Amino acid sequence: MAIDKSLQTGSTGMLLLKLLEEQDLYGYEMIELLSARSNDVFSLKAGTLYPLLHNLEKQGYLTSYEKAAENAKVRKYYSITSKGKRFLKAKEREWSSFTEAVNQVLRGGNACVQF
């Protein structure tokens, strides 16, 4: 089932930070891991990913460094900062409240209000 892109837009940065909370990753790894964990709902293109990463880095939520891979190719890895971890926790709480509220409305709510 295709998911409306507008529903995905606001959560992508949070999801990238969540991946980086577990381990440092380079761009292609993030694209593959995000796609795999979301059953291909989040399938980012490099042209979408890198502006998001640059913005998160500019805000101080992550840092980057270069590291040589086994094939001698240098890759740019990203790592979440302590500021990024605090931001992620706040976003996770916000997301939980949001999804709970949406689910309550979709399920008819938990209060009987008559108009």
Order of alpha helices (4+ residues) and beta strands (2+ residues): alpha-alpha-beta-alpha-alpha-beta-beta-alpha
